[in-house]
Amino acid sequence: MLRCVFLLLCLALVPALHAQPRDGQLFDQGRAMTERSPRANAALDRMKPLLGQWDVTLTTHPTDTTTFEAQGQAEVTYMNRGYAYQERLHVPGYDEAGHSADVMAFLVYTPAQQQWGLGEASSYTEHIELYNGSFQGDDLVLTTAVRRLGGMLLTHYRVTYAFNGDEAFTRTLEASTDGGTTWMPEERRQYTRRASAPDFLVVREDAGAAAPGLPEEARQFDFLLGTWDAAHRINLGGQWVQFPTTTTAVHALGGHGILEHSWFDLDPNLPDAATTILRLYNRAERRWESLYLANRGNSLLDFGGQWEGDQMVLHSFDTRLTDTISRFVFHSIEPDRYQWYAENSTDRGQTFNETWTIDIRRRETAQ
């Protein structure tokens, strides 16, 4: 009898344990995540209906003749101190095998280019994709093009946001292999607004926890977790300038990635300055991918790399030897301190010149 009671208690605990959040506390200092910064471009307001909490129905197309439907939940807030939008999406059973998917997206407006940018990271694909585009009528349409698996075939992708009043919108992903003449559906998300709740897609009060089953390589950035004080030296036109920042890093993407915020309060001419980086390990390509957003131009950057010896070495993707070669290196990593530098080469990688250094020390907690 006691054994039966014990087994029943264990079974009752399974869903509760499974429901425990892995994502850490969201930091975005200096601006509530429900407000646009008054210094951000007003064009950002055109996508304001995205804000809120949503029930999501996802339809995917595993083959040309089959579809699969799943249910998820999403929340959209402002981010990067009120200069962009951030979506967190969780889908418990994304495919027929029951695999879950966590998605984080950054949506930005870049005034200099007068266009929108979308960066989206998925725990399901372990990949980051970047799109850019503009409004076509009332719909926001963003595109990208890639050669999958190293082949000759160029595949175009198109993301479309279409609103149905303030209570619903759709996001469709389509693919084309004939230069955009015809488009085939890949994924459709139907968002329906739900009543706001404080415990919706709840996050932890600490830095969170990694997802179970990750390979050792996917834990290589765990040293970033926590709150840090950083001392910067940057070369601006031949003159080295020093300034401080605060940095936080927590688990994100259901414990599959790491979300890092840095904010700068050093110059009244640069209020609300901040950067956000989402880092995700791609097992298929055996490398880290990073999605970077800075609100000093409000543009996105996708870069990555891997561990080399006792250093993490990252670089821009699709760089040729004749380009300016840039790389970003984490080194001297200790439990409560690490260092970072950026350097460039203009002579085909024969020599490198440092352009930026950071000394990062863990912030001491109050006793």
Number of C-alpha atoms within 10 A of each C-alpha: 6 7 8 9 10 11 12 11 11 11 11 11 12 10 10 9 9 9 10 11 17 24 27 26 19 21 21 21 20 17 16 16 23 15 13 23 21 10 11 19 15 13 15 19 13 12 17 15 15 24 18 19 23 24 19 24 17 20 20 18 16 13 9 9 6 8 12 14 16 18 16 21 20 22 20 22 20 25 31 31 28 25 30 28 25 22 20 19 23 21 21 14 15 21 18 10 7 11 11 16 20 25 21 24 21 25 24 27 30 20 16 9 9 10 16 23 20 21 23 18 24 20 22 16 13 20 19 23 16 19 19 21 19 16 14 10 8 10 14 19 20 22 19 15 17 14 11 10 7 8 8 9 12 15 16 18 21 22 22 20 18 17 18 11 8 12 14 18 19 17 18 18 19 18 21 17 15 12 12 14 7 10 16 15 16 19 19 20 21 18 23 18 18 14 9 11 10 6 7 13 15 15 19 16 10 15 22 22 18 22 17 10 8 13 10 7 15 22 15 14 18 15 14 23 20 19 22 22 19 21 16 18 17 18 13 10 8 8 9 12 12 14 14 17 17 20 26 24 27 28 30 31 27 27 21 25 30 28 26 24 23 23 22 18 16 14 10 8 8 12 16 25 20 26 21 24 19 27 26 28 28 18 15 9 10 12 16 25 27 24 23 18 26 19 22 15 14 21 22 24 14 19 18 21 20 17 16 10 8 10 14 19 20 22 19 16 12 8 11 9 12 11 13 13 18 19 18 21 18 18 16 11 16 10 9 14 18 19 17 19 19 20 16 17 18 15 13 13 14 7 10 16 11 15 17 19 20 21 17 23 19 19 16 10 6 4 3
